[in-house]
Amino acid sequence: MKKGLLVMTYGSPADYTFEGIGEFYTNIRNGIRPDDNEIEELFDKYKIIGSSPLQSITKETVERLKGILEKEFNIYYAYKFSDPKIQDTILKMETDGIEECLCLVLEPHYSMYSLMGYESFIHSDKIKFNIIPSWHNEEFLIRYWAEEITDRIKVIGSDDYEVIFTAHSVPDIAKEYDDSYIDQIRETTEEIIKKIPIENLKYIQVWQSESQNGMDWIKPDVLEYIRNKKEPRKNYIFAPIGFISDHIETYYDIDFECKTLCDELGADFHRIQMPNNDDRLIEALVSVVRKNADKEYKLYTREEEHKDNQSSDDLKMPFFVKKLIEKKGKENVKMPEYVRKMLIKAGKIKE
């Protein structure tokens, strides 16, 4: 049996020109190019941070995994919105004769809004897949955050601090379909706290990086939380536990936006370094791979929902909204107004 390991993550622009950002943004929008103002807004963020290190970090992660697991798996990597894309990599795996493939997404928490997006690209008539659903409480990952936060608090040497645990926000509608993501983020926070040997730890778990797409997002937002505090702390320690690698959500949303706000308030900004390729993260990844290696593998053929994802007459609504409609029925979904209007226009529901 020829077995593969497919390591996947989000991706980043191929280049950081306006057109390069536009192409990346178009991939995120399922082939629909955003208007120039939207592209300009993202382009401006990349001008501030310079570039994203995500692809180089991912390549190093894969090389380190190969050094440990290459006798057990043929190891591949792919990005959801960059090259090499997931579909193209699966075609290569078919050519290579892979029969079973374990899929590891470099995002520890499962969400219909994010990880399910990877699942929508996985299909083959030749390869059986085993998709790891989440690994948010993996021991070595929890240890990484707990040890790094503990060390930072000791360096600060003051009780006037607050640890800000952050994760990417998701639309409030996620609560309608019992998405496990929100609870998993809270579980990770709780597990980290248990491992921090500091009495009366001062902390809060908040959300970051919400998009301006006409939807309500879960709160509190990190910037709103800090801005609305009546008595700001002297030290804010940011721990972006929803991610494992540096990219725009850490470089811009935390290092730029949160630091700018801290500077305005006269507070000292501290950000815990991301795991990236720390030994503890690699140990966590190897552990989760081996725990899941012998679980069930099954075919994921090109179902109708995958065809819809690339169809020219697609409604272009978020994938998780389609799944919610599929689950509850079009007439029973409490959906964002802009999605409702798309459905009406397409004749899918009545006004």
C-alpha positions in Angstrom: 0.0 0.0 0.0 1.5 3.3 -1.1 0.5 5.9 1.5 0.8 9.7 1.2 0.7 12.6 3.7 -0.8 15.8 2.3 0.1 18.9 4.4 -2.1 21.8 3.6 -2.4 25.5 4.6 -4.0 28.7 3.4 -1.4 30.2 1.1 -0.2 33.7 0.3 0.3 35.9 -2.7 2.8 34.8 -5.3 4.1 38.4 -5.5 3.2 41.6 -3.7 2.3 43.8 -6.6 -1.3 45.1 -7.0 -2.0 42.4 -9.6 -0.3 39.7 -7.5 -2.6 40.6 -4.6 -5.6 40.8 -6.9 -4.9 37.3 -8.2 -4.6 35.9 -4.7 -7.8 37.7 -3.6 -9.6 36.3 -6.7 -8.6 32.7 -5.7 -10.1 33.4 -2.2 -13.3 34.6 -3.8 -13.7 31.4 -5.8 -12.6 33.0 -9.1 -14.6 36.2 -8.8 -12.2 39.2 -8.8 -12.9 41.7 -6.1 -13.3 45.4 -7.1 -10.2 47.5 -7.2 -11.0 49.2 -3.9 -11.1 45.9 -2.0 -7.8 44.8 -3.7 -6.3 48.1 -2.8 -7.2 47.7 0.9 -5.5 44.3 1.0 -2.6 45.6 -1.0 -2.1 48.5 1.5 -1.8 46.0 4.3 0.9 44.0 2.5 2.7 47.3 1.8 2.9 47.8 5.6 4.1 44.3 6.5 6.2 43.7 3.3 5.3 40.1 2.7 4.1 36.9 4.3 6.5 34.2 5.4 3.8 31.5 5.4 5.0 29.7 2.3 8.7 29.5 3.4 7.6 28.4 6.9 5.4 25.7 5.4 8.2 24.4 3.2 10.5 24.1 6.1 7.8 22.3 8.2 7.3 19.8 5.4 11.1 19.2 5.1 11.3 18.6 8.9 8.4 16.2 8.7 10.1 14.3 5.8 13.1 13.9 7.9 11.0 12.1 10.5 8.2 10.4 8.6 9.6 9.7 5.1 9.8 6.0 5.8 6.1 5.9 6.7 4.7 8.3 4.0 5.3 10.0 0.7 4.9 13.6 1.8 3.3 16.4 -0.2 2.2 19.9 0.5 -0.4 22.2 -1.0 -2.2 25.5 -0.5 -5.8 26.3 -0.6 -5.4 29.6 -2.5 -1.8 29.5 -3.9 0.4 27.2 -6.0 0.8 24.3 -5.7 -3.0 24.1 -5.2 -4.7 21.1 -3.6 -6.4 19.8 -6.7 -3.1 19.9 -8.7 -1.2 18.1 -5.9 -3.8 15.4 -5.7 -3.4 14.8 -9.5 0.4 14.4 -8.9 -0.3 11.9 -6.1 -2.5 9.9 -8.5 0.3 9.8 -11.0 2.7 8.7 -8.3 0.4 5.8 -7.4 -0.6 6.9 -4.0 -3.5 4.7 -2.8 -4.2 6.2 0.7 -3.6 9.7 1.9 -3.6 11.2 5.4 -4.5 14.9 5.2 -3.1 17.3 7.8 -4.3 20.9 7.7 -1.9 23.3 9.5 -4.8 24.9 11.4 -5.4 23.2 14.7 -9.1 24.0 15.1 -12.0 22.6 13.0 -14.4 25.1 11.5 -17.0 24.8 8.8 -15.8 28.3 7.8 -12.2 27.3 7.3 -11.2 23.6 7.5 -14.3 22.5 5.6 -13.0 24.7 2.8 -10.0 22.3 2.4 -12.3 19.4 2.3 -14.2 20.8 -0.6 -11.1 20.6 -2.8 -10.3 17.0 -1.9 -11.7 14.5 -4.4 -10.3 11.6 -6.3 -11.6 8.3 -7.9 -8.2 6.6 -7.2 -7.1 7.7 -3.7 -8.8 7.1 -0.4 -8.4 10.0 2.2 -8.3 10.3 5.9 -8.8 13.9 6.9 -7.6 14.8 10.4 -10.5 16.9 11.8 -8.6 18.9 14.5 -5.6 18.7 16.8 -6.2 21.8 18.9 -5.4 20.1 22.3 -2.2 18.3 21.2 0.1 18.1 24.2 3.2 19.6 22.6 1.2 22.5 21.1 -0.3 23.4 24.5 3.1 23.1 26.1 4.6 25.6 23.6 2.1 28.3 24.3 2.1 27.7 28.1 5.9 27.8 28.3 6.3 30.9 26.1 3.6 32.9 27.9 5.1 31.9 31.3 8.5 33.1 30.2 7.2 36.4 28.9 5.3 37.2 32.1 8.4 36.5 34.2 10.5 38.8 31.9 7.9 41.6 32.3 8.2 41.2 36.1 5.0 43.1 36.9 1.4 42.2 37.9 0.1 45.0 35.6 -0.4 42.8 32.6 -3.1 40.9 30.6 -2.6 37.9 28.4 -4.8 38.4 25.2 -5.6 35.0 23.7 -6.8 35.6 20.1 -8.1 33.5 17.3 -9.6 34.4 13.9 -13.2 35.3 14.3 -16.0 33.6 12.4 -19.4 34.9 11.4 -22.0 34.8 14.2 -24.1 32.5 12.0 -21.6 29.8 13.0 -23.6 29.4 16.2 -26.7 28.3 14.1 -25.1 25.1 12.9 -23.2 24.2 16.1 -19.8 24.8 14.6 -17.2 23.2 17.0 -14.6 26.0 16.3 -15.7 28.4 19.0 -15.7 25.7 21.7 -12.3 24.3 20.5 -10.7 27.8 20.8 -12.0 28.1 24.3 -10.8 24.6 25.1 -7.3 25.4 23.9 -7.3 28.5 26.0 -8.3 26.6 29.1 -5.7 23.9 28.5 -3.0 26.4 28.2 -4.0 28.2 31.4 -3.8 24.9 33.3 -0.2 24.6 32.3 0.8 28.1 33.3 2.2 28.0 36.8 1.3 31.5 37.8 -1.4 32.3 40.4 -4.2 34.7 39.5 -3.3 34.7 35.8 -4.8 37.8 34.2 -6.1 36.9 30.8 -9.0 37.2 28.3 -9.9 35.2 25.2 -11.0 37.4 22.2 -11.3 37.4 18.5 -9.5 39.0 15.6 -9.4 39.6 11.8 -13.1 39.8 11.1 -13.9 40.6 7.5 -16.1 43.5 6.3 -18.6 41.3 4.3 -21.9 42.5 5.7 -22.1 39.7 8.3 -22.1 39.9 12.1 -19.0 38.3 13.7 -18.5 36.7 17.1 -17.2 39.1 19.7 -15.4 40.5 21.5 -13.1 41.8 18.9 -9.5 42.3 20.2 -9.3 46.0 19.2 -12.8 46.8 20.6 -12.0 45.0 23.8 -8.8 46.9 24.5 -10.1 50.3 23.3 -13.2 50.0 25.6 -11.3 49.1 28.8 -11.8 51.8 31.4 -8.4 51.2 32.9 -5.9 49.9 30.3 -3.1 47.6 31.5 0.5 48.6 31.4 1.4 45.4 29.5 -0.6 43.5 26.9 0.7 40.1 25.9 -0.8 38.8 22.7 -1.0 35.1 22.1 -2.6 34.3 18.7 -3.4 30.7 19.6 -5.8 30.2 16.6 -2.7 30.1 14.3 0.6 28.2 14.3 2.6 30.3 11.7 3.3 33.9 11.1 1.3 35.5 8.2 -0.8 38.6 7.6 -3.1 37.9 10.6 -0.1 38.1 12.9 2.1 40.6 11.1 -0.7 43.1 10.3 -3.7 42.4 12.6 -1.5 41.9 15.7 1.9 43.5 15.2 0.6 46.5 13.4 -3.0 47.2 14.5 -2.8 46.0 18.1 0.6 47.6 18.6 -0.6 50.9 17.2 -3.5 50.8 19.7 -1.2 49.9 22.6 1.1 52.9 21.6 -2.0 55.2 21.6 -2.9 54.0 25.1 0.7 54.2 26.4 0.7 50.4 27.0 3.6 48.1 26.3 3.0 45.7 23.5 4.3 42.1 23.7 3.5 39.3 21.2 4.3 35.7 21.8 6.3 34.3 18.9 4.4 31.9 16.7 5.4 28.2 16.9 6.4 28.3 13.2 9.0 25.5 13.1 9.7 25.2 16.8 10.7 21.7 17.9 7.6 21.5 20.1 5.3 22.2 17.1 7.1 19.5 15.0 6.6 17.1 17.8 2.9 18.0 17.9 2.5 17.4 14.2 4.3 14.1 14.2 2.2 13.0 17.2 -1.1 13.9 15.5 0.0 12.2 12.3 0.8 8.9 14.0 -2.4 9.0 16.1 -4.5 9.2 12.9 -2.4 7.1 10.5 -4.4 3.9 11.0 -7.9 5.4 11.1 -10.4 4.9 8.2 -9.6 6.0 4.7 -12.4 6.6 2.2 -13.1 7.9 -1.3 -14.1 11.5 -1.7 -15.4 11.6 -5.2 -16.4 14.8 -7.1 -19.8 15.5 -5.5 -22.2 18.1 -6.8 -21.2 20.5 -4.1 -17.6 20.5 -5.4 -18.8 21.1 -9.0 -20.9 24.0 -7.7 -17.8 25.5 -6.1 -16.3 26.1 -9.6 -19.5 26.6 -11.6 -19.9 29.8 -13.6 -23.4 30.3 -12.4 -22.6 29.6 -8.8 -24.1 31.9 -6.2 -20.6 32.6 -4.9 -21.8 32.6 -1.3 -19.5 31.3 1.4 -19.1 27.5 1.4 -20.2 27.2 5.0 -23.5 29.0 4.2 -24.2 26.4 1.5 -23.7 23.6 4.0 -26.0 25.3 6.4 -28.7 25.6 3.8 -28.2 22.0 2.9 -28.6 21.0 6.5 -31.7 23.1 7.4 -33.3 24.0 4.1 -33.3 27.3 2.3 -36.5 28.6 4.0 -35.2 27.8 7.5 -31.8 29.5 7.5 -31.2 32.6 9.4 -28.8 34.1 6.9 -27.1 37.4 6.3 -29.1 39.8 4.3 -26.6 39.9 1.4 -26.9 36.1 1.0 -30.7 36.2 1.2 -30.7 38.8 -1.7 -28.4 36.5 -3.8 -30.8 33.6 -3.3 -33.8 35.7 -4.2 -32.1 37.1 -7.3 -31.2 33.5 -8.4 -34.7 32.3 -7.8 -33.7 30.0 -5.1 -36.1 31.5 -2.4 -39.1 33.8 -2.5 -38.8 37.4 -1.5 
